[in-house]
């Protein structure tokens, strides 16, 4: 005789988990292995999936650039985010969107990264300029050309056969103009995508955005059926409730991830969201298959750095007072690391200069340099590269520049400085 399994009655409720990352530039752990690391994130996601099969992994923009690895050339070709795509493919990402730094890449390089990705992309307001006008970006997969859609739907079923459709859409702020990129109005395009998901009768609508938090707030205000906005762009974690939605952003470089447990009742149409910020640190195990890829790319990095410096790990400075290279500080206050960088800039010329300025957003370490500082640490601080420019400025223009820097507190345009202070503004004779 055959034993019949009991029939589980469909209860109309379903729970699922969305794991969110944003603004990840480094695949390996930071601060000597203390924080972050994509192999560690992979272990966490696999652990969650073993308990909840309806678990999905998302990236809310800014992952292809900048990084020290990305600036290197391998076989005469700039890496340009290839290491991140390889790692993310191994991690089984579900969906990503464009951040402003994806467009640091040349058009041909970005196309290669799109074609290499095994996951899906979505955007409602970012398009590719061509001779006939703007069109959707696309990626090639299995000899097919797939245009990046304005919405993305995940259909899921739980153990008792409750079925729902979760609709996602994305918009990106237009902060990185490039000739090959067309930014449509983010609110108008969000409205189009939102309306489309409503017409598709999505049970739950979620935003995957790369915006300033104020813009995310406005998005939530405009479209009341959005339940969750998984956002990027800011580099520090936040969880902001609005009248109808929750806005979540994790710490940059996978120092933390958000795990959103979402429950939907098909009868009452109610959505419940429990968002847990999980730190990723040295206590977090690594997924071996992903760690192998990370180690491979780290070996490439080390070999390339050795072409410039014999020992990338040579200690060149002892930071008894930690040098603050965190994003929140670099973009908002004068830091001791910003002073060191700009003082070095001022001393890079044979003739004396009065001072030096650099955008706080150029400092990409997002970490503290404490104790022994190595050569490779310095490369990681300033991965963009570029020269130091010496200019003559009249007092009125210098005052405008300094005032502009102060007005941009909290953004990458905030100016780290040497030789100038707030008092300088009142001392300048125009």
Secondary structure as UniProt FT lines:
FT   STRAND          13..21
FT   HELIX           31..33
FT   HELIX           38..51
FT   STRAND          55..59
FT   HELIX           68..71
FT   STRAND          73..74
FT   TURN            75..76
FT   STRAND          77..78
FT   TURN            80..81
FT   HELIX           82..91
FT   STRAND          95..96
FT   HELIX           100..104
FT   HELIX           107..116
FT   STRAND          120..122
FT   STRAND          126..130
FT   TURN            131..132
FT   STRAND          133..135
FT   STRAND          138..141
FT   TURN            142..143
FT   STRAND          144..147
FT   STRAND          151..157
FT   TURN            159..160
FT   STRAND          163..169
FT   TURN            179..180
FT   STRAND          181..183
FT   HELIX           186..199
FT   TURN            200..201
FT   STRAND          204..210
FT   HELIX           213..222
FT   TURN            224..225
FT   STRAND          226..232
FT   STRAND          238..241
FT   STRAND          246..249
FT   HELIX           252..254
FT   STRAND          256..265
FT   TURN            266..268
FT   STRAND          271..279
FT   TURN            282..283
FT   HELIX           288..306
FT   TURN            307..308
FT   TURN            312..313
FT   STRAND          315..324
FT   HELIX           327..330
FT   TURN            331..332
FT   HELIX           336..346
FT   TURN            347..348
FT   STRAND          356..359
FT   HELIX           360..362
FT   STRAND          368..374
FT   HELIX           375..381
FT   TURN            382..384
FT   HELIX           395..407
FT   TURN            408..410
FT   TURN            412..413
FT   STRAND          415..418
FT   HELIX           422..427
//
